[in-house]
Amino acid sequence: MKPRLLDAYCGAGGATRGYQQAGFYVVGIDIAPQPHYCGDEFIQGDALEMLADLDWLAGFDAIHASPPCQHYSSATAWRGDRDKHPDLIDPVRKLLKAVGLPWVLENVEAAPLTGVVLCGSQFNLEVRRHRGFETSWTFDMGLRPACQHNGLKAFEHKQERAYADAMGCTWMNTTEARQTIPPAYAEFIGRQLIDQLEYRAVVGEA
């Protein structure tokens, strides 16, 4: 059986698709309907509340969480309305740590995460899309190259369909793609997460 991963704040499933490619069965949670969600199961609900339900979370092997990024977004900083959006990084991190499962916390580059920042250029994508990742284990970048993103695409217009396709999110519309990450990021992280689960299984049996 595939390990079960919870994708909290899943949106249309950019992270979900990557974790599926890494070998997970993925259940997504989002407060809004997600008609294009690509995962194995979808639950409409409040992710923060469900991350606090330890009994329910016992049915999973790992958790990925991508809380709304507006509080740390460059767009809200430019508009001067950042404080109108809740800062969910610390509340979500505390819940993840309380669960006791391996976890991944993802957000925009400016968010206060302790970990790594991934760029599309590291995965041969024609997009920048810098995103930060904090993990419950010591993350290994391996031989992944440094960013080389001069000339790569960034969102410049709200109807930029080519950007969504370049990220590998071909099943999404442009609005959905603006709120997600390239599946390649989550697949890369997911393969390390599989290793963590295998290690935990060995240690637990020892």
Backbone as a printed PyTorch tensor [residue, N CA C, xyz], in Angstrom:
tensor([[[  0.8340,  -1.1960,   0.0000],
         [  0.0000,   0.0000,   0.0000],
         [  0.8700,   1.2480,   0.0000]],

        [[  0.4010,   2.2760,  -0.6900],
         [  1.1360,   3.5380,  -0.7240],
         [  0.9930,   4.2590,   0.6180]],

        [[  2.0170,   4.9650,   1.0530],
         [  1.8630,   5.7890,   2.2630],
         [  0.8710,   6.9070,   2.0060]],

        [[  0.1120,   7.2690,   3.0390],
         [ -0.9360,   8.2920,   2.9130],
         [ -0.3920,   9.6540,   3.3690]],

        [[ -0.5460,  10.6320,   2.5080],
         [ -0.0990,  11.9860,   2.8130],
         [ -1.2780,  12.9360,   2.7900]],

        [[ -1.3400,  13.8190,   3.7690],
         [ -2.3540,  14.8580,   3.8220],
         [ -1.7700,  16.1360,   3.2390]],

        [[ -2.4360,  16.6870,   2.2280],
         [ -2.0320,  17.9620,   1.6290],
         [ -3.0050,  19.0290,   2.1240]],

        [[ -2.5860,  19.7690,   3.1620],
         [ -3.4420,  20.7970,   3.7590],
         [ -3.2990,  22.1090,   2.9930]],

        [[ -4.4310,  22.7590,   2.7410],
         [ -4.4840,  23.9470,   1.8800],
         [ -4.0550,  23.5560,   0.4610]],

        [[ -4.6780,  22.5260,  -0.0650],
         [ -4.1870,  21.8770,  -1.2770],
         [ -4.4220,  22.6540,  -2.5650]],

        [[ -5.4410,  23.5440,  -2.6000],
         [ -5.7700,  24.1950,  -3.8630],
         [ -6.0860,  23.1500,  -4.9170]],

        [[ -5.6710,  23.4030,  -6.1430],
         [ -5.9460,  22.4610,  -7.2330],
         [ -4.9280,  21.3260,  -7.3010]],

        [[ -3.9000,  21.3770,  -6.4420],
         [ -3.0680,  20.1970,  -6.2850],
         [ -1.7130,  20.1860,  -6.9580]],

        [[ -1.0070,  21.3200,  -7.0050],
         [  0.3500,  21.2960,  -7.5350],
         [  1.2600,  20.4130,  -6.6970]],

        [[  1.2200,  20.6010,  -5.3730],
         [  2.0030,  19.7470,  -4.4770],
         [  1.4900,  18.3120,  -4.5130]],

        [[  0.1830,  18.1700,  -4.5270],
         [ -0.4150,  16.8310,  -4.5630],
         [  0.1300,  15.9950,  -5.7120]],

        [[  0.1510,  16.5680,  -6.9140],
         [  0.6260,  15.8110,  -8.0760],
         [  2.0750,  15.3760,  -7.8820]],

        [[  2.9100,  16.2480,  -7.3280],
         [  4.2970,  15.8770,  -7.0960],
         [  4.4370,  14.7430,  -6.1040]],

        [[  3.6640,  14.7870,  -5.0300],
         [  3.7250,  13.7070,  -4.0420],
         [  3.1870,  12.3990,  -4.6180]],

        [[  2.1850,  12.4770,  -5.4740],
         [  1.7100,  11.2690,  -6.1500],
         [  2.8200,  10.6630,  -7.0000]],

        [[  3.5490,  11.5100,  -7.7010],
         [  4.6430,  11.0340,  -8.5430],
         [  5.7740,  10.4310,  -7.7140]],

        [[  5.8770,  10.8770,  -6.4540],
         [  6.8970,  10.3180,  -5.5540],
         [  6.4540,   9.0010,  -4.9250]],

        [[  5.1630,   8.6690,  -5.0540],
         [  4.6910,   7.3830,  -4.5560],
         [  3.6710,   7.4310,  -3.4410]],

        [[  3.0600,   8.6070,  -3.1830],
         [  2.0810,   8.7420,  -2.1100],
         [  0.6440,   8.6470,  -2.6210]],

        [[ -0.2270,   8.1960,  -1.7260],
         [ -1.6780,   8.3490,  -1.8730],
         [ -2.0130,   9.6490,  -1.1580]],

        [[ -2.6030,  10.6220,  -1.8720],
         [ -2.7340,  11.9710,  -1.3290],
         [ -4.1880,  12.3690,  -1.1240]],

        [[ -4.4660,  12.8520,   0.0840],
         [ -5.7720,  13.3990,   0.4340],
         [ -5.6130,  14.9060,   0.6140]],

        [[ -6.4010,  15.6810,  -0.1170],
         [ -6.3030,  17.1300,  -0.0390],
         [ -7.4120,  17.7470,   0.7850]],

        [[ -7.0810,  18.8250,   1.4860],
         [ -8.0610,  19.5990,   2.2500],
         [ -7.9700,  21.0560,   1.8140]],

        [[ -9.1080,  21.6480,   1.5680],
         [ -9.1420,  23.0770,   1.2850],
         [-10.5060,  23.6170,   1.6970]],

        [[-10.5270,  24.8640,   2.1440],
         [-11.7850,  25.4410,   2.6140],
         [-12.7130,  25.7810,   1.4650]],

        [[-12.1530,  25.9140,   0.2560],
         [-12.9480,  26.2460,  -0.9280],
         [-13.0950,  25.0160,  -1.8140]],

        [[-14.1810,  24.9260,  -2.5770],
         [-14.3130,  23.8170,  -3.5380],
         [-13.1410,  23.8370,  -4.5210]],

        [[-12.6880,  22.6680,  -4.9110],
         [-11.5750,  22.5620,  -5.8550],
         [-11.9590,  21.5830,  -6.9690]],

        [[-12.7310,  22.0600,  -7.9430],
         [-13.2340,  21.1570,  -8.9880],
         [-12.1500,  20.5270,  -9.8430]],

        [[-10.9630,  21.1200,  -9.8830],
         [ -9.8850,  20.5690, -10.6970],
         [ -8.8390,  19.8270,  -9.8590]],

        [[ -9.1360,  19.5730,  -8.5930],
         [ -8.1550,  18.9140,  -7.7360],
         [ -7.7750,  17.5550,  -8.3170]],

        [[ -6.4660,  17.2610,  -8.3200],
         [ -5.9570,  16.0750,  -9.0160],
         [ -5.6430,  14.9110,  -8.0870]],

        [[ -5.8970,  15.0580,  -6.7750],
         [ -5.4830,  14.0290,  -5.8260],
         [ -6.3840,  12.8100,  -5.7870]],

        [[ -6.0960,  11.9210,  -4.8450],
         [ -6.8490,  10.6790,  -4.7040],
         [ -8.1660,  10.8910,  -3.9620]],

        [[ -8.1670,  11.8370,  -3.0140],
         [ -9.3870,  12.1990,  -2.2890],
         [ -9.3430,  13.6900,  -1.9940]],

        [[-10.5320,  14.2990,  -1.8830],
         [-10.6060,  15.7160,  -1.5150],
         [-11.6310,  15.9060,  -0.4160]],

        [[-11.2820,  16.7200,   0.5860],
         [-12.1860,  17.0550,   1.6810],
         [-12.2880,  18.5670,   1.7440]],

        [[-13.5020,  19.0870,   1.6760],
         [-13.6760,  20.5250,   1.8320],
         [-13.8500,  20.8260,   3.3170]],

        [[-12.9640,  21.6360,   3.8570],
         [-13.0270,  21.9410,   5.2740],
         [-11.9220,  22.8990,   5.6840]],

        [[-11.9140,  23.2540,   6.9540],
         [-10.9300,  24.1630,   7.5130],
         [ -9.6760,  23.3710,   7.8740]],

        [[ -8.5900,  23.5950,   7.1420],
         [ -7.3610,  22.8230,   7.3610],
         [ -6.8100,  23.0250,   8.7610]],

        [[ -6.9010,  24.2370,   9.2990],
         [ -6.3610,  24.5050,  10.6240],
         [ -7.0840,  23.6650,  11.6720]],

        [[ -8.3980,  23.5510,  11.5580],
         [ -9.1560,  22.7310,  12.4940],
         [ -8.8030,  21.2530,  12.3540]],

        [[ -8.6380,  20.8000,  11.1250],
         [ -8.3760,  19.3790,  10.9000],
         [ -6.9580,  18.9980,  11.3000]],

        [[ -6.0270,  19.9490,  11.2280],
         [ -4.6710,  19.6710,  11.6890],
         [ -4.6050,  19.5540,  13.2080]],

        [[ -5.6260,  20.0120,  13.8870],
         [ -5.6840,  19.9100,  15.3430],
         [ -6.3510,  18.6220,  15.8110]],

        [[ -6.9010,  17.8460,  14.8900],
         [ -7.6210,  16.6170,  15.2250],
         [ -6.6550,  15.4360,  15.1700]],

        [[ -6.0110,  15.1540,  16.2840],
         [ -4.9720,  14.1250,  16.3110],
         [ -5.5240,  12.7350,  16.0320]],

        [[ -6.7260,  12.4500,  16.4590],
         [ -7.3110,  11.1330,  16.2010],
         [ -7.5030,  10.9180,  14.7080]],

        [[ -8.0110,  11.9250,  14.0240],
         [ -8.2360,  11.8050,  12.5800],
         [ -6.9040,  11.7120,  11.8270]],

        [[ -5.9030,  12.4710,  12.2630],
         [ -4.6120,  12.4800,  11.5880],
         [ -3.8560,  11.1690,  11.7570]],

        [[ -4.2990,  10.3270,  12.6860],
         [ -3.6420,   9.0400,  12.8910],
         [ -3.7350,   8.1550,  11.6510]],

        [[ -4.6270,   8.4890,  10.7360],
         [ -4.7750,   7.7110,   9.5090],
         [ -3.7860,   8.0840,   8.4210]],

        [[ -2.8500,   8.9890,   8.7270],
         [ -1.8840,   9.4400,   7.7240],
         [ -0.4560,   9.0920,   8.1460]],

        [[  0.4210,   9.0890,   7.1450],
         [  1.8280,   8.8220,   7.3880],
         [  2.6730,  10.0860,   7.3650]],

        [[  2.1890,  11.1370,   6.7150],
         [  2.9530,  12.3810,   6.5870],
         [  1.9950,  13.5120,   6.2310]],

        [[  2.4630,  14.7530,   6.4210],
         [  1.6310,  15.9360,   6.1650],
         [  2.4410,  16.9820,   5.4030]],

        [[  1.8030,  17.5690,   4.4070],
         [  2.3180,  18.7600,   3.7250],
         [  1.3090,  19.8720,   3.9630]],

        [[  1.7940,  21.0710,   4.2860],
         [  0.8930,  22.2050,   4.5120],
         [  1.4120,  23.4420,   3.7740]],

        [[  0.5300,  24.0710,   3.0240],
         [  0.8370,  25.3060,   2.2970],
         [ -0.1910,  26.3700,   2.6790]],

        [[ -0.1000,  26.9360,   3.8890],
         [ -1.0990,  27.9250,   4.3030],
         [ -1.0680,  29.1510,   3.3920]],

        [[ -2.1810,  29.8990,   3.3240],
         [ -2.2330,  31.0890,   2.4690],
         [ -1.0360,  31.9970,   2.6890]],

        [[ -0.5000,  32.5100,   1.5840],
         [  0.7790,  33.2250,   1.6400],
         [  0.6390,  34.7400,   1.6360]],

        [[ -0.5940,  35.2830,   1.6400],
         [ -0.7670,  36.7220,   1.4410],
         [ -0.0420,  37.5800,   2.4760]],

        [[  0.0890,  37.0830,   3.7010],
         [  0.7290,  37.8920,   4.7350],
         [  2.1880,  38.1930,   4.3930]],

        [[  2.8300,  37.2800,   3.6570],
         [  4.2370,  37.4700,   3.3030],
         [  4.4460,  37.6910,   1.8060]],

        [[  3.3740,  37.8600,   1.0790],
         [  3.4700,  38.0440,  -0.3610],
         [  4.0320,  39.4110,  -0.7200]],

        [[  4.8150,  39.4580,  -1.7960],
         [  5.3370,  40.7430,  -2.2770],
         [  4.2110,  41.6460,  -2.7640]],

        [[  3.1180,  41.0410,  -3.2390],
         [  1.9930,  41.8350,  -3.7300],
         [  1.3170,  42.6000,  -2.6000]],

        [[  1.0870,  41.9510,  -1.4570],
         [  0.4510,  42.6550,  -0.3480],
         [  1.4060,  43.6630,   0.2820]],

        [[  2.7040,  43.3660,   0.2500],
         [  3.6780,  44.3360,   0.7530],
         [  3.6610,  45.5970,  -0.1060]],

        [[  3.5670,  45.4060,  -1.4080],
         [  3.5310,  46.5360,  -2.3360],
         [  2.2600,  47.3680,  -2.1530]],

        [[  1.1370,  46.6810,  -1.9030],
         [ -0.1360,  47.3890,  -1.7180],
         [ -0.2560,  47.9990,  -0.3330]],

        [[  0.5540,  47.5340,   0.6140],
         [  0.4920,  48.0460,   1.9680],
         [ -0.6310,  47.4750,   2.7940]],

        [[ -1.1740,  46.3050,   2.4030],
         [ -2.2810,  45.7100,   3.1660],
         [ -1.9360,  44.3340,   3.7280]],

        [[ -0.6490,  44.0970,   3.9660],
         [ -0.1990,  42.7960,   4.4700],
         [ -0.8920,  42.4150,   5.7740]],

        [[ -1.0860,  43.3800,   6.6730],
         [ -1.6560,  43.0720,   7.9900],
         [ -3.1360,  42.7220,   7.9380]],

        [[ -3.7510,  42.8720,   6.7840],
         [ -5.1540,  42.4660,   6.6400],
         [ -5.2760,  40.9540,   6.4840]],

        [[ -4.1580,  40.2860,   6.2730],
         [ -4.1660,  38.8380,   6.0540],
         [ -3.4930,  38.1310,   7.2280]],

        [[ -4.0760,  37.0480,   7.7360],
         [ -3.5210,  36.3780,   8.9170],
         [ -2.1720,  35.7280,   8.6280]],

        [[ -1.3160,  35.7410,   9.6420],
         [ -0.0330,  35.0540,   9.5790],
         [ -0.2460,  33.6490,  10.1330]],

        [[ -0.2700,  32.6550,   9.2370],
         [ -0.5810,  31.2860,   9.6470],
         [  0.6450,  30.3950,   9.7960]],

        [[  1.8160,  30.9330,   9.5250],
         [  3.0070,  30.0820,   9.5570],
         [  3.2310,  29.4760,  10.9340]],

        [[  3.2790,  30.2950,  11.9700],
         [  3.5580,  29.7700,  13.3090],
         [  2.4420,  28.8700,  13.8340]],

        [[  1.1490,  29.2550,  13.6910],
         [  0.0980,  28.3470,  14.1480],
         [  0.1260,  26.9890,  13.4560]],

        [[  0.3870,  26.9790,  12.1480],
         [  0.4360,  25.7030,  11.4310],
         [  1.6630,  24.9040,  11.8500]],

        [[  2.7920,  25.5670,  12.0130],
         [  4.0130,  24.8670,  12.4380],
         [  3.8010,  24.1930,  13.8050]],

        [[  3.1800,  24.8890,  14.7290],
         [  2.9420,  24.3140,  16.0540],
         [  2.0480,  23.0760,  15.9690]],

        [[  1.0370,  23.1250,  15.1140],
         [  0.1620,  21.9670,  14.9540],
         [  0.9100,  20.7970,  14.3280]],

        [[  1.7210,  21.0710,  13.3240],
         [  2.4840,  20.0060,  12.6760],
         [  3.4190,  19.3200,  13.6690]],

        [[  4.0900,  20.1030,  14.4850],
         [  5.0180,  19.5300,  15.4590],
         [  4.2890,  18.6810,  16.4940]],

        [[  3.0450,  19.0500,  16.7950],
         [  2.2800,  18.3230,  17.8070],
         [  1.8000,  16.9600,  17.3220]],

        [[  1.7070,  16.7930,  16.0050],
         [  1.1560,  15.5520,  15.4540],
         [  2.1150,  14.3810,  15.6240]],

        [[  3.4100,  14.6370,  15.4260],
         [  4.3870,  13.5670,  15.5610],
         [  4.6730,  12.8080,  14.2860]],

        [[  4.1580,  13.2860,  13.1480],
         [  4.4340,  12.6870,  11.8480],
         [  5.4670,  13.5260,  11.1020]],

        [[  6.1650,  12.9430,  10.1270],
         [  7.0150,  13.7610,   9.2650],
         [  6.1620,  14.8000,   8.5360]],

        [[  6.6820,  16.0170,   8.4010],
         [  5.8850,  17.0800,   7.7980],
         [  6.7300,  18.0080,   6.9470]],

        [[  6.0220,  18.7270,   6.0680],
         [  6.6140,  19.7410,   5.1990],
         [  5.7440,  20.9820,   5.2950]],

        [[  6.3690,  22.1480,   5.4880],
         [  5.6620,  23.4280,   5.5380],
         [  6.1980,  24.2850,   4.4020]],

        [[  5.3080,  24.7400,   3.5090],
         [  5.7120,  25.4830,   2.3050],
         [  5.0800,  26.8570,   2.2710]],

        [[  5.8220,  27.8390,   1.7550],
         [  5.2720,  29.1760,   1.5850],
         [  6.1790,  29.9940,   0.6730]],

        [[  5.8240,  31.2640,   0.5070],
         [  6.6160,  32.1390,  -0.3540],
         [  8.0000,  32.3700,   0.2520]],

        [[  8.9060,  32.8510,  -0.5670],
         [ 10.3030,  32.9900,  -0.1560],
         [ 10.4770,  33.8970,   1.0590]],

        [[  9.6170,  34.9230,   1.1940],
         [  9.7560,  35.8790,   2.2970],
         [  9.2130,  35.3620,   3.6260]],

        [[  8.5120,  34.2550,   3.6270],
         [  7.9460,  33.7110,   4.8650],
         [  9.0640,  33.2180,   5.7830]],

        [[  8.8510,  33.2830,   7.1130],
         [  9.8970,  32.8900,   8.0720],
         [  9.9960,  31.3750,   8.2420]],

        [[ 10.5240,  30.7180,   7.2220],
         [ 10.7180,  29.2760,   7.2580],
         [ 12.1970,  28.9690,   7.4170]],

        [[ 12.4950,  27.8910,   8.1390],
         [ 13.8700,  27.4310,   8.3000],
         [ 14.0530,  26.2130,   7.4120]],

        [[ 14.7490,  26.3910,   6.3110],
         [ 14.8990,  25.2650,   5.3970],
         [ 15.5490,  25.6830,   4.1020]],

        [[ 14.9370,  25.3060,   2.9890],
         [ 15.5210,  25.5720,   1.6750],
         [ 14.5350,  26.3480,   0.8120]],

        [[ 15.0700,  27.0230,  -0.1860],
         [ 14.2610,  27.6950,  -1.2010],
         [ 14.5270,  26.9950,  -2.5260]],

        [[ 13.4670,  26.5840,  -3.1900],
         [ 13.5960,  25.9200,  -4.4860],
         [ 13.1990,  26.8740,  -5.5980]],

        [[ 13.8310,  26.6990,  -6.7530],
         [ 13.6040,  27.5330,  -7.9360],
         [ 13.3450,  26.6250,  -9.1320]],

        [[ 12.5090,  27.0700, -10.0450],
         [ 12.2050,  26.2720, -11.2210],
         [ 13.4220,  25.9120, -12.0480]],

        [[ 14.4380,  26.7820, -12.0250],
         [ 15.6340,  26.5060, -12.8150],
         [ 16.3660,  25.2610, -12.3300]],

        [[ 16.1720,  24.8860, -11.0740],
         [ 16.8200,  23.6900, -10.5280],
         [ 16.1730,  22.4060, -11.0280]],

        [[ 15.0310,  22.5530, -11.6950],
         [ 14.2900,  21.3970, -12.1880],
         [ 14.0570,  21.4860, -13.6930]],

        [[ 14.8660,  22.3110, -14.3550],
         [ 14.7700,  22.5020, -15.8010],
         [ 13.3990,  23.0200, -16.2340]],

        [[ 12.7650,  23.8070, -15.3570],
         [ 11.4990,  24.4500, -15.7040],
         [ 11.7780,  25.8610, -16.2110]],

        [[ 10.9020,  26.3570, -17.0300],
         [ 11.0880,  27.7040, -17.5800],
         [ 10.3740,  28.7480, -16.7270]],

        [[ 10.3970,  28.5450, -15.4210],
         [  9.7830,  29.4810, -14.4790],
         [ 10.7100,  29.6510, -13.2830]],

        [[ 10.5870,  30.7760, -12.5830],
         [ 11.3700,  31.0020, -11.3570],
         [ 10.6560,  30.3520, -10.1750]],

        [[  9.5640,  30.9290,  -9.7760],
         [  8.6780,  30.3920,  -8.7330],
         [  9.4270,  29.9830,  -7.4670]],

        [[ 10.1680,  30.9110,  -6.8690],
         [ 10.8670,  30.6160,  -5.6230],
         [  9.8640,  30.2990,  -4.5180]],

        [[ 10.0890,  29.1740,  -3.8410],
         [  9.2450,  28.7900,  -2.7210],
         [ 10.1130,  28.1950,  -1.6210]],

        [[  9.7720,  28.5640,  -0.3580],
         [ 10.5070,  28.0620,   0.7820],
         [  9.8680,  26.8030,   1.3450]],

        [[ 10.7020,  25.9010,   1.8560],
         [ 10.2360,  24.6380,   2.4290],
         [ 10.9570,  24.3810,   3.7430]],

        [[ 10.1680,  24.1700,   4.7870],
         [ 10.6960,  23.7460,   6.0850],
         [ 10.2250,  22.3170,   6.3070]],

        [[ 11.1180,  21.4440,   6.7600],
         [ 10.7730,  20.0360,   6.9370],
         [ 11.1100,  19.5770,   8.3480]],

        [[ 10.4830,  18.5030,   8.7500],
         [ 10.7180,  17.9630,  10.0890],
         [ 12.0140,  17.1720,  10.1620]],

        [[ 12.6740,  16.9780,   9.0460],
         [ 13.9690,  16.3160,   9.0100],
         [ 14.9810,  17.2670,   8.3600]],

        [[ 16.2530,  16.9300,   8.4370],
         [ 17.2860,  17.7490,   7.8140],
         [ 17.2650,  17.5110,   6.3210]],

        [[ 16.8700,  18.5280,   5.5760],
         [ 16.6640,  18.3820,   4.1420],
         [ 17.9960,  18.3240,   3.4160]],

        [[ 18.0750,  17.4790,   2.4020],
         [ 19.3070,  17.2830,   1.6370],
         [ 19.0960,  17.7540,   0.2010]],

        [[ 19.7900,  18.8170,  -0.1710],
         [ 19.6940,  19.3040,  -1.5500],
         [ 20.4850,  18.4310,  -2.5160]],

        [[ 21.3350,  17.5500,  -2.0010],
         [ 22.0830,  16.6600,  -2.8630],
         [ 22.9200,  17.4330,  -3.8710]],

        [[ 22.8540,  17.0430,  -5.1180],
         [ 23.6150,  17.7010,  -6.1850],
         [ 22.7610,  18.7020,  -6.9400]],

        [[ 21.6400,  19.1050,  -6.3480],
         [ 20.7620,  20.0720,  -7.0120],
         [ 21.5270,  21.3600,  -7.2810]],

        [[ 21.5230,  21.8910,  -8.5180],
         [ 22.2990,  23.1050,  -8.8330],
         [ 21.7130,  24.3500,  -8.1900]],

        [[ 22.5190,  25.3980,  -8.1340],
         [ 22.0370,  26.6850,  -7.6470],
         [ 21.0880,  27.3040,  -8.6670]],

        [[ 20.3430,  28.3230,  -8.2520],
         [ 19.4080,  29.0040,  -9.1510],
         [ 20.1480,  29.6170, -10.3350]],

        [[ 19.6010,  29.4340, -11.5060],
         [ 20.0880,  30.0730, -12.7210],
         [ 18.8620,  30.5300, -13.5070]],

        [[ 18.1980,  31.5770, -12.9740],
         [ 16.8720,  31.8780, -13.5020],
         [ 16.7840,  33.1560, -14.3300]],

        [[ 17.8740,  33.6970, -14.7810],
         [ 17.7880,  34.8760, -15.6340],
         [ 17.0040,  34.5480, -16.9070]],

        [[ 16.0070,  35.3640, -17.1750],
         [ 15.2080,  35.1760, -18.3810],
         [ 14.0630,  34.2030, -18.2310]],

        [[ 13.9410,  33.5420, -17.0790],
         [ 12.8330,  32.6160, -16.9030],
         [ 11.5320,  33.3670, -16.6530]],

        [[ 10.4280,  32.7000, -16.8950],
         [  9.1150,  33.3320, -16.7960],
         [  8.7390,  33.6420, -15.3440]],

        [[  8.0930,  34.7660, -15.1540],
         [  7.4130,  35.0940, -13.9020],
         [  6.0180,  35.5570, -14.2770]],

        [[  5.0770,  35.4380, -13.3620],
         [  3.7260,  35.9120, -13.6660],
         [  3.7540,  37.4090, -13.9130]],

        [[  3.3350,  37.8230, -15.0790],
         [  3.2730,  39.2430, -15.4090],
         [  1.8550,  39.7000, -15.6990]],

        [[  1.0120,  38.7620, -16.0830],
         [ -0.3760,  39.0810, -16.3890],
         [ -1.2660,  37.9930, -15.8030]],

        [[ -2.4410,  38.3510, -15.3800],
         [ -3.3290,  37.3930, -14.7190],
         [ -3.8140,  36.2890, -15.6590]],

        [[ -3.7270,  36.4990, -16.9530],
         [ -4.2020,  35.4950, -17.8990],
         [ -3.0410,  34.7530, -18.5670]],

        [[ -1.9250,  34.6420, -17.8710],
         [ -0.7290,  34.0680, -18.4750],
         [ -0.7820,  32.5440, -18.4370]],

        [[ -1.5110,  31.9660, -19.3880],
         [ -1.6940,  30.5240, -19.4680],
         [ -0.3560,  29.7920, -19.6220]],

        [[  0.5650,  30.3720, -20.3630],
         [  1.8410,  29.7060, -20.6270],
         [  2.6100,  29.4280, -19.3500]],

        [[  2.4260,  30.2660, -18.3370],
         [  3.1390,  30.0750, -17.0750],
         [  2.6640,  28.8120, -16.3760]],

        [[  1.3610,  28.6030, -16.3370],
         [  0.8220,  27.4000, -15.7120],
         [  1.3330,  26.1580, -16.4170]],

        [[  1.3650,  26.1850, -17.7340],
         [  1.8560,  25.0320, -18.4880],
         [  3.3360,  24.7950, -18.2170]],

        [[  4.1140,  25.8730, -18.1410],
         [  5.5500,  25.7410, -17.9090],
         [  5.8500,  25.1630, -16.5270]],

        [[  4.9630,  25.3970, -15.5600],
         [  5.1380,  24.8220, -14.2270],
         [  4.8180,  23.3410, -14.1960]],

        [[  4.1300,  22.8450, -15.2340],
         [  3.6880,  21.4610, -15.2360],
         [  2.3060,  21.2840, -14.6450]],

        [[  1.5470,  22.3860, -14.5350],
         [  0.1880,  22.3590, -13.9530],
         [ -0.8460,  22.5040, -15.0800]],

        [[ -0.7800,  21.6190, -16.0380],
         [ -1.5990,  21.7440, -17.2440],
         [ -3.0860,  21.5470, -16.9870]],

        [[ -3.4730,  20.9080, -15.8890],
         [ -4.8880,  20.6570, -15.5980],
         [ -5.5620,  21.8420, -14.9010]],

        [[ -4.7720,  22.8540, -14.5070],
         [ -5.3020,  24.0030, -13.7750],
         [ -5.6290,  25.1530, -14.7100]],

        [[ -6.5250,  26.0310, -14.2280],
         [ -6.6760,  27.3050, -14.9100],
         [ -5.6190,  28.2660, -14.3600]],

        [[ -5.5180,  29.4430, -14.9650],
         [ -4.4470,  30.3620, -14.5970],
         [ -4.5680,  30.8390, -13.1630]],

        [[ -5.7930,  31.0960, -12.7020],
         [ -5.9930,  31.5500, -11.3240],
         [ -5.5150,  30.4980, -10.3300]],

        [[ -5.8280,  29.2420, -10.5830],
         [ -5.3910,  28.1610,  -9.6970],
         [ -3.8640,  28.0310,  -9.7030]],

        [[ -3.2820,  28.1800, -10.8790],
         [ -1.8320,  28.0400, -10.9910],
         [ -1.0920,  29.1280, -10.2360]],

        [[ -1.6850,  30.2910, -10.1070],
         [ -1.0390,  31.3830,  -9.3710],
         [ -0.9310,  31.0720,  -7.8790]],

        [[ -1.6830,  30.0930,  -7.4040],
         [ -1.7080,  29.7820,  -5.9760],
         [ -0.9880,  28.4710,  -5.6460]],

        [[ -0.2150,  27.9380,  -6.5850],
         [  0.3400,  26.6050,  -6.3560],
         [  1.8440,  26.5840,  -6.5890]],

        [[  2.4160,  25.3930,  -6.4700],
         [  3.8410,  25.1950,  -6.7400],
         [  3.9760,  24.1840,  -7.8760]],

        [[  5.1030,  24.1840,  -8.5750],
         [  5.3330,  23.1510,  -9.5840],
         [  5.3770,  21.7630,  -8.9430]],

        [[  4.7280,  20.7750,  -9.5320],
         [  4.7810,  19.4180,  -8.9810],
         [  6.2050,  18.8960,  -8.7930]],

        [[  7.1330,  19.3720,  -9.6150],
         [  8.5150,  18.8880,  -9.5080],
         [  9.1070,  19.1670,  -8.1330]],

        [[  8.7280,  20.2800,  -7.4950],
         [  9.2360,  20.5880,  -6.1610],
         [  8.7930,  19.5110,  -5.1630]],

        [[  7.5010,  19.2180,  -5.1770],
         [  6.9580,  18.2590,  -4.2110],
         [  7.4400,  16.8390,  -4.4960]],

        [[  7.6540,  16.5120,  -5.7620],
         [  8.1860,  15.1810,  -6.0690],
         [  9.5920,  15.0350,  -5.4930]],

        [[ 10.4090,  16.0650,  -5.6410],
         [ 11.7710,  16.0590,  -5.1100],
         [ 11.7500,  15.8930,  -3.5870]],

        [[ 10.8970,  16.6640,  -2.9320],
         [ 10.7780,  16.5700,  -1.4760],
         [ 10.1450,  15.2440,  -1.0750]],

        [[  9.1540,  14.8100,  -1.8380],
         [  8.4510,  13.5800,  -1.5200],
         [  9.3350,  12.3490,  -1.5360]],

        [[ 10.3230,  12.3280,  -2.4110],
         [ 11.2280,  11.1720,  -2.4560],
         [ 12.0900,  11.1090,  -1.1950]],

        [[ 12.4630,  12.2660,  -0.6720],
         [ 13.1680,  12.2730,   0.6150],
         [ 12.2300,  11.8860,   1.7530]],

        [[ 10.9900,  12.2910,   1.6410],
         [ 10.0030,  11.9560,   2.6530],
         [  9.7530,  10.4440,   2.6960]],

        [[  9.7290,   9.8070,   1.5400],
         [  9.6220,   8.3510,   1.4930],
         [ 10.7840,   7.7100,   2.2480]],

        [[ 11.9860,   8.2330,   2.0310],
         [ 13.1550,   7.7090,   2.7490],
         [ 12.9990,   7.8710,   4.2560]],

        [[ 12.4410,   9.0130,   4.6820],
         [ 12.2250,   9.2510,   6.1080],
         [ 11.2460,   8.2420,   6.6920]],

        [[ 10.1930,   7.9460,   5.9550],
         [  9.2010,   6.9750,   6.4290],
         [  9.8120,   5.5770,   6.5310]],

        [[ 10.6390,   5.2180,   5.5560],
         [ 11.2910,   3.9060,   5.5960],
         [ 12.2470,   3.8370,   6.7830]],

        [[ 12.9520,   4.9310,   7.0550],
         [ 13.8650,   4.9590,   8.2010],
         [ 13.0920,   4.8140,   9.5010]],

        [[ 11.9770,   5.5320,   9.6230],
         [ 11.1640,   5.4550,  10.8450],
         [ 10.6490,   4.0420,  11.0490]],

        [[ 10.2900,   3.3630,   9.9550],
         [  9.7880,   1.9970,  10.0620],
         [ 10.8600,   1.0660,  10.5800]],

        [[ 12.0960,   1.2250,  10.1040],
         [ 13.2020,   0.3840,  10.5370],
         [ 13.5230,   0.6410,  12.0050]],

        [[ 13.6050,   1.9290,  12.3790],
         [ 13.9050,   2.2820,  13.7580],
         [ 12.8150,   1.8020,  14.7010]],

        [[ 11.5600,   1.8750,  14.2330],
         [ 10.4440,   1.4490,  15.0710],
         [ 10.4430,  -0.0410,  15.3060]],

        [[ 10.9830,  -0.7950,  14.3440],
         [ 11.0130,  -2.2400,  14.4740],
         [ 12.2310,  -2.7300,  15.2510]],

        [[ 13.2190,  -1.8550,  15.4200],
         [ 14.4620,  -2.2700,  16.0860],
         [ 14.2580,  -2.4620,  17.5910]]])
